[in-house]
Amino acid sequence: MKRIITILACVLALIPFITQCAGGGDARIEGQSSADAFASFAQHFSSSSAFATAIVGGHEVLLVSQEVFGELECPDLEAVEATVFALDSVSGIVSLGSVRSQGSNYPVSLLDGKLMVAGHQFVEVYDVRGEQPSLVLHKYVSGEGPVVDAMFDTFEMAEPIIFHMEL
């Protein structure tokens, strides 16, 4: 009997942690702004993570990167890759996926509310769509020729997203 009571006490003590892992946690407190929710969420990443926010497809997103570059004395960094997070329809933070370029010549960029990444022979354009946000590949071109050249010209007009070591 004593053993059953001990097991029951342990299970009851773990219930708050179990519900937090299942999505019932404090990822967003009612009435909290998206900036506050993202700042609270960013605290859970390593000290080597860099952060940026942007409006993509009308959704405010948090971008988190481990591969940033720039001047050491300058706090404004650019990224080669980023994982994209957004608030869903019930105010929870959801991972939408990742974008990746092919080096520092092609930083994660933003043009007309769309994320852009590129490489030596490709350009990808991503959008965030839906009430339950989803990262969608809007356009992809690769290879050689005038269509790819035109997309690289478009990529050159995009503004690199600026990352910071703290949100």
Order of alpha helices (4+ residues) and beta strands (2+ residues): alpha-alpha-beta-beta-beta-beta-beta-beta-beta-beta-beta-beta-alpha-beta
